[in-house]
Amino acid sequence: MASSLAVCRLHMKGRGSLLKCLQKADTFFRRNIGTNAVAAQEEKEGFKSLYAVQEERQEQAERSVLISCQSRTNEKKFLKYLSRHGDINKYFFYESYGIYAVVEFSNRESLASLLEEAAIPGVSHESMLPFKSRLLSLRNLGSADSPNQQSVQQCQPQTSIPINELIQRLSREESIDQQITSLTDVYQLTEENSRLRFLVCSLLKDIAAAYFPECTIKPFGSSVNGFGKLGCDLDMFLDLDGISGRNAKMPKSGLWLEYQMKRANSERAVTQSILSVIGECVDQFGPGCVGVQKILNARCPLVRFAHQPSGFQCDLTANNRVAMKSTELLYLYRELDPRVRHLVFTVRCWARAHGITSSIPGAWISNFSLTVMVLFFLQRRSPPIIPTLDHLRDLAGPADKSVIEGNDCTFVSDFNKIQLQSNTETLEKLLREFFEFYATFAFNRMSISIRKGKEQNKPEVAPLHIQNPFETSLNVSKNVNVTQLERFVALCQESSWLLQQSETNTPSGGKEGKASTPWGLATLLMPTQVAGIKGRKKRKREPASERIKSLLESLKNTNQPNKS
């Protein structure tokens, strides 16, 4: 397998002053490497544009290595060994098909020194592929003497907690607002997970750069827009626009490069050719890359594979600039008001718990569609919590103008130009009224559009129509069938009703040593509590008010004493 052939091995070689090494190791060992979330860090530093965040993360990734370690590696010895090559800015351990460490050096010279010392393992025949990468394997360094020894590496979580554990955690909160923020804290990408995603992109760029020097590979979608959940897929974009000289004017005399694809009659054909070559290289030479599929005839051609050292399922695309603009737009909306992010996380988690969304392609509502539905709902509040895309376009300056393949992707990038209206609604109220809003939405006639911020007549016959924010002729929910939409509406009706009941929206803490009784949001994440949904498919439903009235009458009759 290519992944096992491409891993380099570090050899223990004494170098430098032992005292100096010990001092450096002790300094780095005491450094705090906790799992501060990406959002918390950015709040302290103030608003950053998506491009600023990407540039910072890419620079960190270029100075980083990914090292496979033995179980129970002695952390002090590990740092002592690596510190011989230079100062370390950040490091952390995690588990995925073994123990791995991400190490960021303070400069590239230190990284080069480390790679110079690494050697390709000896083999007994010549059929191996000696591809060098920044995925290394460290052996014979020594392990901790006992399981309780403090120098054993502490692994940072890279996946979200099980739903049952989440429900218990939420049940201990004192308000639904606290439950919603707690859910976000548990599920959001951590600082370490974000760094790992950019490092995987950087490792893939090392492969692509053999054919396309100066190219970059960037994450997009949930990995960077602020709505990513721990364990979500890694969507990557091969960017060739930054290659020097590509956008320069052709000189009347002098030199220019023979820079064109051979026998390519369209931009799509160019994209397919590029991804075909990169996909073959990833399959043959990509350390840790397994299950490579070249899906070149899809609407958006891509290369799909699993990156075992990180545990990520990866999709690599090229010439997908509209998706990058969508990522930037969602990032902007996320930064405008913290309630945007909290509500999106909550609705997505609720949807997954009830099988409204799925990781398997099919007729389900996608996470992107759900996110757009949340944004649309927030635009429809009185006053609106977030502005429409058309308003953001009107605020844009000349530098913001962006037209991609004939699609107007222009919107303001200067955060200070956006003036928000005063809306102080609580998260609890917003969640309850989100369910009410879509429980009564006229899906049979109306389309959802965050560009206009209001309902529009459906331009096509489809159960659910959500306009693509930039490619406005497209329906991002075209795959959704009637059955799935009816399930979504039914669940919205039941969830809205449950949030209005005193027995389900009041905290009921358990005694010491015992689990708390699920309530509020925790109840909504338990499919067994939303009674009768799966059995109700096409039967006509009574209005929510009538169902509530009927249920109360039933309870009243049940509680009356028997007079006979």
Salt bridges, closest charged atoms under 4 A:
ASP26 OD2 - ARG30 NH1 2.05
GLU42 OE1 - ARG334 NH2 3.26
GLU45 OE1 - LYS48 NZ 2.63
GLU56 OE1 - LYS48 NZ 2.64
GLU59 OE2 - ARG63 NH1 3.12
GLU59 OE1 - ARG108 NH2 3.27
GLU62 OE2 - LYS205 NZ 3.27
GLU104 OE2 - ARG63 NH2 2.36
GLU104 OE1 - ARG195 NH1 2.54
GLU117 OE2 - ARG15 NH2 3.44
GLU117 OE1 - ARG84 NH2 3.50
GLU117 OE1 - HIS85 NE2 3.64
GLU191 OE1 - ARG57 NH2 2.87
GLU191 OE2 - ARG195 NE 2.77
GLU192 OE2 - LYS90 NZ 3.65
ASP206 OD2 - ARG134 NH2 3.00
ASP239 OD2 - LYS218 NZ 3.20
ASP241 OD1 - ARG246 NH1 3.42
ASP241 OD2 - ARG321 NH1 3.91
GLU267 OE2 - ARG321 NH2 3.60
GLU280 OE1 - LYS294 NZ 3.31
ASP315 OD1 - ARG304 NE 2.77
GLU328 OE1 - LYS325 NZ 3.19
GLU335 OE2 - ARG334 NE 3.28
ASP337 OD2 - ARG339 NH2 2.85
ASP390 OD1 - ARG393 NH1 3.55
ASP390 OD1 - ARG451 NH1 3.06
ASP390 OD2 - LYS452 NZ 3.12
ASP394 OD1 - ARG393 NE 3.64
GLU425 OE2 - ARG381 NH2 2.65
GLU425 OE2 - LYS429 NZ 3.50
GLU433 OE1 - ARG381 NH2 2.47
GLU455 OE1 - ARG380 NH2 3.25
GLU471 OE2 - ARG299 NH2 3.12
GLU494 OE2 - ARG536 NH1 2.87
GLU494 OE2 - ARG541 NH2 2.87
GLU494 OE2 - ARG547 NH1 3.30
